[in-house]
């Protein structure tokens, strides 16, 4: 009898994934957390930052790496074929988190907009700009990542890999040429 049908309930073993793995499985939580963190980083950059292009460039690079890293951490849990709706939805929810944080920062008087503080009338244009930037960067990254994954799978660089029943793009081990 297989181990997933134990004779005694004492044999059940619950293996709970680590905290970050559990977080990365949730589209909503991962995207909102990413948006809140990015808006906070942006606000701190312009509020506390010096007028140095190197400083701004470094923080922009770190923010971009954080965005694509969190996107990758979420998408990596799912088959490539589902990324076509997960990536745009992740970007949309990331903007919701980012702009909710922006509303709070505007209310507190800490949201920068250029060289001045943002007002509530600036928020709609900031939202559209954030949505365009996030959708473009996240969807392009997902396309690039999916292309790399598919290319590696088709080239056979992975060697013998167990078939994933959820991902038809991954070939079965017996489907190799000459096998």
Buried (B, 14 or more C-beta within 10 A) or exposed (E): EEEEEEEEEEEEEEEEEEEEEEBBBEBEBBBBBBBBBBBBBBBEBBEEEEEEEEEBEEBBEEBEEBBBEBBEBBBEBBBBEEBEEBBBEBBBBBBBBBBBBBBBBBEEEBBBBEEEBBEEEBBEEBBEEBBEBBBEBBBEBBEEBBEEBEEEBEEEEEEEEEEEEEBEEBBEEEEEEEE
